[in-house]
Amino acid sequence: MNRFGWRSGVALAALLVAACSTGPDYRRPEVPLPARWQAPQTDTAPGLVDGAWWAGFGDPMLERLVDEAIESNKNLRLAAQRVQQYEARLRGSEAARYPSVGYGAAPSRERRSEERPNGLRPGRGPTLSNFELGGTVSWELDLWGRVRRSNEAALADLLGTQEARRGVMLTVVADVVSGYLQLLELDRRLVLARDKLALRRQALALVDERRKGGSSTRLEVERLRALAEEQAAELPAIEREIASAELALCALLGRAPGPIERGALDVLTLPGMPDGVPADVLTRRPDIAAAEQALVSANARIGVARSAYFPSLSLSAAIGLASDDLRWLFAETARTGSLAAALAGTLFDGGRTEAEVREAQALRAQAETTFLEVVQTALLEVEDALSARVRADQRSVAIDRRVKALEQLQALTDARVTGGQSGRLDLYAAELDLADARAQQAEGRRDRMLALVAIYKAMGGGWMSEQESHRGVGPATGQAHVVATPAAESVR
């Protein structure tokens, strides 16, 4: 190698060694977190948020509905298709790291004017042929990390869409379980409403018989008739709510309108309480992870914008064959080739690059604010769900005590009626009060379960990744979705 080539190689190597990424390296913002939740957590068990927590209700039909929703929900399908879109975008971005290799073939034939013989060889006619065949290689060296920062942003966008898909899955599953619980409570309310209607009609018939015997008045009959019709009017309203709940579940399941197979509220068990501290929401909640990936992407795009301050270095090479006679196209003397390097930069652009850098910095600041807001919202949602669970438990316990007292009252009244100390109307009144209390009891039981669903939804968890793995829908890249937080920034 001659001296010029040696020096050129050393200079190029030094330039490549000095190459680095412009823009700041990512650091997670400082997030103030309380040490513990304000609402008390009792009967908690570790690991519940990382599994199929809805199985804790002990209802196989509910489990089948959740599986169906994960497989068929249209919003989940759209989220999965969006992930595929960003997978392709990442692959396109990563392709900029590699040289571009091409080929070409260019046969041509032309007739030149004999009145302008310039360019015509002596003895050759005016019709000329040209045959070219060759390949090209071009490569823009990523001296300032523009491509690397672009790939970093594209990867963060992809991981953000994966987390967004998990967020959709979290919402869909929570909505299916909540809708199912509400549907079971409506079923129970409808049964009790029909029982109450039967009791009111029995009371009406009894008083009407008494009126005919002269021991009651028309006023009492019409009053009881109005109460019976009022009770009858509740049934269509409850049935309408049941139909709406079934339609809502069908929409979540991605199926046509139809009946929902279901069990009974009374046979469900209460799942355990998930444990956790406020710091857990940073790793469990997909919306927080998605917001952080958006911040990573915005941070990387600052480097992409800053790279415009520096020149670009491109290498290109071409090799091929050319001849004006096809017979000699592959002759040794027909070979052609070129090798070139191009360094290009901007001296003045009217402040456009500076404006783009400032815009990227502003977008990064917005993404950071959004991230902090999402964390704050997550903390509030968990705290609210825990508090709602405590209040629902307290209310449910009080209603259970009321039901027991009214059951005792109904039994005592029944005994008095049997002994002739009370009339049948007193027993009907006791049974109506008991039916009302049992409806409240079903509502309280539903609220306790809905509060637990809200806690599981607010805390997130690893079960979404488990479901993806079970269905072969895992992360599209081998990269971990936990973002590294370098200790220093590299600002050029």
C-alpha positions in Angstrom: 0.0 0.0 0.0 1.4 3.4 -0.9 1.8 6.3 1.5 -1.3 8.0 0.3 -3.5 4.9 0.7 -2.1 4.3 4.2 -2.8 7.8 5.3 -6.3 7.7 3.8 -7.0 4.5 5.6 -5.8 5.9 8.9 -7.8 9.1 8.5 -10.9 7.1 7.6 -10.4 4.8 10.6 -9.9 7.8 12.9 -13.1 9.3 11.6 -15.1 6.2 12.1 -13.7 5.8 15.7 -14.7 9.3 16.4 -18.2 8.7 15.1 -20.8 9.0 17.8 -24.5 9.6 18.2 -25.7 13.2 18.5 -28.4 14.1 21.0 -29.0 13.1 24.6 -29.1 9.5 25.7 -32.3 8.6 27.4 -32.8 8.9 31.1 -36.1 8.1 32.9 -37.4 11.3 34.5 -37.5 11.4 38.3 -41.0 10.1 39.3 -42.1 10.9 42.9 -43.8 7.9 44.3 -45.3 7.3 47.8 -43.9 4.4 49.8 -47.3 2.7 50.2 -50.9 3.0 49.3 -53.2 5.0 51.6 -56.1 2.5 51.4 -55.5 -0.7 53.5 -54.6 -3.9 51.6 -55.8 -7.0 53.3 -55.6 -10.7 52.4 -53.2 -10.0 49.6 -51.2 -12.7 47.8 -48.1 -12.2 45.6 -48.1 -13.0 41.9 -51.9 -12.7 41.4 -51.5 -9.9 38.8 -49.2 -12.1 36.7 -51.7 -14.9 36.0 -55.3 -15.3 34.7 -56.8 -13.5 37.7 -60.4 -13.8 36.4 -60.1 -17.6 37.0 -60.4 -16.7 40.7 -64.1 -16.2 40.3 -64.4 -20.0 39.7 -66.7 -19.7 36.7 -65.6 -21.7 33.6 -68.1 -19.9 31.4 -66.4 -16.6 32.3 -63.0 -18.0 31.5 -64.3 -19.1 28.1 -65.7 -15.6 27.4 -62.4 -14.0 28.3 -60.5 -16.4 26.0 -62.9 -15.6 23.2 -62.6 -11.9 23.7 -58.8 -12.1 23.5 -59.0 -14.1 20.3 -61.7 -12.2 18.5 -62.1 -8.6 19.9 -61.8 -6.2 16.9 -59.9 -3.5 18.8 -57.4 -6.1 19.9 -57.0 -7.2 16.3 -56.5 -3.6 15.2 -53.8 -3.2 17.9 -52.1 -6.3 16.7 -52.1 -5.1 13.1 -50.7 -1.8 14.2 -47.8 -3.7 15.9 -47.2 -5.4 12.5 -47.1 -2.0 10.9 -44.5 -0.7 13.2 -42.5 -4.0 12.9 -42.2 -3.2 9.2 -41.3 0.4 9.9 -38.5 -0.7 12.2 -37.1 -3.1 9.6 -37.2 -0.3 7.0 -35.3 2.0 9.4 -32.7 -0.6 10.2 -32.1 -1.1 6.5 -30.4 2.3 6.4 -27.4 0.8 8.3 -26.4 -1.4 5.3 -25.1 -0.7 1.9 -27.5 -0.6 -1.0 -26.5 -3.0 -3.8 -28.1 -2.7 -7.3 -27.8 -3.9 -10.8 -28.7 -2.7 -14.2 -28.9 -3.6 -17.9 -29.2 -0.9 -20.6 -29.4 -2.0 -24.2 -30.1 0.8 -26.7 -30.1 1.5 -30.4 -30.2 4.9 -32.2 -29.8 6.4 -35.6 -27.8 9.5 -36.0 -28.0 12.1 -38.7 -25.5 11.6 -41.5 -25.6 15.4 -42.0 -24.0 15.7 -38.6 -21.3 13.1 -38.8 -19.6 14.1 -35.5 -19.3 11.1 -33.3 -19.5 8.6 -36.2 -16.5 6.4 -36.7 -15.1 6.2 -40.2 -16.7 3.3 -42.0 -19.6 3.0 -39.6 -23.2 3.6 -40.6 -25.5 6.1 -38.8 -27.2 3.4 -36.7 -25.4 2.7 -33.4 -26.0 0.1 -30.7 -25.0 0.3 -27.1 -25.0 -2.5 -24.5 -24.3 -2.0 -20.8 -24.5 -4.5 -17.9 -23.3 -3.8 -14.3 -23.8 -3.5 -10.6 -23.6 -0.6 -8.1 -22.9 -0.3 -4.4 -23.7 2.8 -2.3 -23.4 3.4 1.4 -23.9 6.4 3.6 -21.7 6.1 6.7 -23.5 6.9 9.9 -20.8 9.1 11.3 -23.0 11.2 13.6 -25.5 8.5 14.7 -28.5 9.7 12.6 -29.4 6.2 11.5 -28.8 4.8 15.0 -31.0 7.5 16.6 -33.7 6.8 13.9 -33.5 3.1 14.7 -33.7 3.9 18.4 -36.9 5.9 17.8 -38.4 3.3 15.5 -37.8 0.5 18.1 -39.4 2.7 20.8 -42.4 3.3 18.6 -42.7 -0.5 18.0 -42.4 -1.3 21.7 -44.9 1.5 22.4 -47.4 -0.1 20.1 -46.8 -3.5 21.7 -47.6 -1.9 25.1 -50.6 -0.2 23.6 -51.9 -3.6 22.5 -51.4 -4.9 26.0 -53.3 -1.9 27.3 -56.2 -2.7 24.9 -56.1 -6.3 26.2 -56.2 -5.1 29.8 -59.3 -2.9 29.0 -61.1 -5.6 27.0 -60.6 -8.3 29.7 -61.7 -6.0 32.5 -64.7 -4.9 30.5 -65.7 -8.5 29.8 -65.5 -9.5 33.4 -67.3 -6.4 34.6 -70.0 -6.8 32.0 -70.4 -10.4 32.9 -70.8 -9.6 36.6 -73.3 -6.9 35.9 -75.3 -9.3 33.7 -75.4 -11.9 36.6 -76.6 -9.2 39.0 -79.3 -8.2 36.6 -80.4 -11.9 36.3 -80.6 -12.1 40.1 -82.5 -8.8 40.2 -85.0 -10.0 37.6 -85.7 -13.2 39.6 -86.3 -11.2 42.8 -88.5 -8.7 40.9 -90.7 -11.5 39.7 -90.9 -12.9 43.2 -91.9 -9.5 44.5 -94.6 -9.2 41.8 -96.0 -12.6 42.7 -96.1 -11.5 46.4 -97.9 -8.3 45.6 -100.5 -10.0 43.4 -101.1 -12.5 46.2 -101.6 -9.7 48.7 -103.9 -7.9 46.2 -106.0 -11.1 45.8 -106.2 -11.6 49.5 -107.4 -8.0 50.2 -109.8 -8.2 47.2 -111.4 -11.3 48.8 -111.7 -9.5 52.1 -113.4 -6.5 50.3 -115.9 -8.9 48.9 -116.5 -10.2 52.4 -116.8 -6.7 53.8 -113.7 -6.7 55.9 -111.6 -4.4 53.6 -112.2 -1.4 51.5 -111.9 -0.5 47.8 -109.3 2.0 48.7 -106.9 -0.7 50.1 -107.5 -2.8 47.0 -106.6 -0.1 44.6 -103.6 0.9 46.6 -102.2 -2.7 46.4 -103.2 -2.9 42.7 -101.1 0.2 42.0 -98.1 -1.3 43.9 -98.5 -4.5 41.9 -98.6 -2.7 38.6 -95.6 -0.6 39.6 -93.7 -3.8 40.3 -94.8 -5.2 37.0 -93.5 -2.1 35.2 -90.0 -2.8 36.6 -89.7 -6.2 34.8 -89.4 -4.8 31.2 -86.9 -2.2 32.3 -84.7 -4.9 33.9 -85.1 -7.2 30.8 -84.1 -4.2 28.6 -80.9 -3.8 30.8 -80.2 -7.5 30.4 -80.5 -7.3 26.6 -78.2 -4.2 26.5 -75.7 -6.0 28.7 -75.7 -9.0 26.4 -75.2 -6.8 23.3 -72.3 -5.0 25.0 -70.6 -8.4 25.8 -71.2 -9.6 22.2 -69.5 -6.5 20.9 -66.5 -7.1 23.2 -66.4 -10.8 22.1 -66.5 -9.8 18.4 -69.5 -11.9 17.7 -73.0 -11.3 16.3 -75.8 -10.3 18.7 -77.1 -13.3 20.6 -77.5 -14.8 24.1 -74.6 -15.1 26.5 -74.1 -18.4 28.2 -73.6 -17.7 31.9 -73.8 -19.0 35.4 -75.2 -17.4 38.6 -73.9 -14.6 40.8 -74.4 -16.6 44.0 -71.9 -19.4 43.1 -69.0 -17.1 42.2 -66.1 -16.8 44.6 -64.1 -13.7 45.4 -60.6 -13.7 43.9 -57.7 -12.8 46.1 -56.4 -9.3 46.5 -53.2 -8.5 44.4 -50.3 -7.1 46.4 -48.1 -4.3 45.4 -46.6 -0.9 46.2 -46.8 2.3 44.2 -43.5 1.7 42.5 -44.9 -1.5 40.9 -47.1 0.6 38.6 -44.1 1.7 36.6 -43.5 -1.9 35.5 -47.0 -3.4 35.6 -49.1 -0.8 33.7 -48.9 -0.9 29.9 -50.1 2.7 29.5 -47.1 3.8 31.5 -44.7 1.6 29.5 -46.2 3.0 26.3 -45.9 6.6 27.5 -42.2 5.9 28.4 -41.5 4.5 24.9 -43.0 7.6 23.4 -40.6 9.6 25.5 -37.7 7.4 24.4 -38.7 7.9 20.7 -39.0 11.7 21.2 -35.7 11.8 22.9 -34.0 9.9 20.1 -35.5 12.2 17.4 -33.5 15.1 19.0 -30.4 13.4 17.8 -31.9 12.8 14.4 -32.6 16.6 14.1 -29.1 17.6 15.4 -27.3 15.3 12.9 -28.3 17.8 10.2 -25.6 20.2 11.5 -22.9 17.8 10.4 -21.8 16.6 6.9 -22.7 13.3 5.4 -20.1 10.9 3.9 -21.3 8.6 1.1 -19.3 5.9 -0.6 -20.3 4.5 -4.0 -18.8 2.0 -6.4 -19.9 0.6 -9.8 -18.6 -2.2 -12.0 -19.9 -3.4 -15.3 -19.5 -4.1 -19.0 -20.1 -1.9 -22.0 -19.9 -2.3 -25.7 -21.4 -1.1 -28.9 -21.5 -4.7 -30.2 -23.2 -7.4 -28.3 -20.5 -9.9 -29.4 -17.8 -8.1 -27.5 -19.9 -7.2 -24.3 -18.1 -9.9 -22.3 -14.7 -9.2 -23.6 -12.0 -8.2 -21.1 -11.6 -4.8 -22.7 -15.4 -4.1 -22.2 -15.0 -3.8 -18.4 -15.9 -0.5 -16.7 -15.7 0.6 -13.1 -15.8 3.6 -10.7 -15.2 4.3 -7.1 -16.2 7.6 -5.4 -16.6 9.2 -2.0 -18.8 12.3 -1.4 -18.7 14.6 1.6 -21.6 17.0 1.7 -22.8 19.4 4.4 -24.9 22.6 4.8 -23.4 26.0 5.4 -26.6 28.0 5.6 -30.2 26.9 5.7 -31.9 30.0 7.1 -32.3 28.4 10.6 -34.3 25.4 9.4 -32.1 22.9 11.3 -32.2 24.9 14.5 -36.0 25.1 14.2 -36.2 21.3 13.7 -34.0 20.7 16.8 -36.1 23.0 18.9 -39.3 21.4 17.7 -37.8 17.9 18.6 -36.9 19.2 22.1 -40.4 20.6 22.6 -41.9 17.3 21.5 -39.6 15.6 24.0 -40.7 17.9 26.8 -44.4 17.2 25.9 -43.7 13.4 26.0 -42.1 13.8 29.4 -45.1 15.7 30.8 -47.4 13.1 29.3 -45.4 10.3 30.9 -45.5 12.0 34.3 -49.3 12.6 33.9 -49.9 9.0 33.0 -48.0 7.8 36.1 -50.0 10.2 38.3 -53.3 9.0 36.8 -52.3 5.4 37.4 -51.5 6.1 41.1 -54.9 7.8 41.5 -56.7 4.9 39.8 -55.1 2.3 42.0 -55.8 4.4 45.1 -59.4 4.9 44.1 -59.9 1.2 43.3 -58.5 0.2 46.7 -60.6 2.7 48.5 -63.7 1.5 46.6 -63.0 -2.1 47.5 -62.9 -1.2 51.2 -66.2 0.7 51.0 -67.8 -2.1 49.0 -66.7 -4.6 51.6 -68.1 -2.5 54.4 -71.5 -2.0 52.7 -71.7 -5.7 51.7 -71.2 -6.8 55.3 -73.9 -4.4 56.5 -76.3 -5.6 53.9 -75.6 -9.3 54.8 -76.5 -8.5 58.5 -79.7 -6.8 57.3 -80.6 -9.9 55.2 -80.0 -12.2 58.2 -82.2 -10.0 60.4 -85.0 -9.9 57.8 -84.8 -13.7 57.4 -85.3 -14.0 61.2 -88.2 -11.6 60.9 -89.8 -13.5 58.1 -89.5 -16.8 60.0 -91.0 -15.3 63.2 -93.8 -13.7 61.2 -94.5 -17.1 59.5 -94.7 -18.7 62.9 -97.1 -16.0 64.1 -99.3 -16.5 61.1 -99.4 -20.3 61.7 -100.3 -19.6 65.3 -103.0 -17.1 64.3 -101.3 -14.1 65.9 -100.7 -12.3 62.6 -102.3 -12.1 59.2 -101.0 -13.1 55.8 -100.5 -9.5 54.9 -97.8 -9.2 57.6 -96.0 -12.2 56.1 -96.2 -10.8 52.6 -94.8 -7.5 53.9 -91.9 -9.3 55.6 -91.2 -11.4 52.5 -91.2 -8.2 50.3 -88.7 -6.5 52.6 -86.5 -9.7 52.5 -86.7 -9.7 48.7 -85.6 -6.0 48.6 -82.7 -6.8 50.9 -81.6 -9.8 48.9 -81.6 -7.5 45.8 -79.3 -5.1 47.7 -77.2 -8.1 48.7 -76.7 -9.1 45.1 -75.9 -5.6 44.2 -73.4 -5.4 47.1 -71.8 -8.7 46.1 -71.5 -7.4 42.5 -69.9 -4.1 43.7 -67.3 -6.1 45.7 -66.3 -8.1 42.7 -66.3 -5.0 40.4 -64.0 -3.3 42.9 -61.6 -6.2 42.6 -61.8 -6.0 38.8 -60.9 -2.3 39.0 -57.9 -3.1 41.2 -56.6 -5.7 38.8 -57.1 -3.3 35.9 -55.5 -0.4 37.8 -52.4 -2.5 38.8 -51.8 -4.0 35.3 -49.5 -7.0 35.7 -47.6 -9.6 33.7 -50.6 -11.7 32.7 -50.9 -9.8 29.4 -47.4 -11.0 28.3 -48.4 -14.5 29.5 -51.5 -14.4 27.3 -49.4 -13.3 24.3 -46.9 -16.0 24.9 -49.6 -18.6 25.2 -51.0 -17.5 21.9 -47.7 -17.0 20.2 -48.1 -13.3 19.9 -44.9 -12.4 21.9 -42.7 -9.3 21.4 -41.8 -8.8 17.7 -38.2 -8.2 18.5 -35.6 -9.8 20.7 -35.2 -6.6 22.6 -36.5 -6.4 26.1 -39.2 -3.8 26.6 -37.6 -2.4 29.7 -35.8 0.7 28.7 -32.2 1.2 29.7 -31.3 4.5 31.5 -27.7 5.5 30.8 -26.0 7.4 33.5 -24.7 10.1 31.2 -25.7 12.1 28.2 -23.8 12.3 25.0 -24.4 15.8 23.5 -22.6 16.9 20.5 
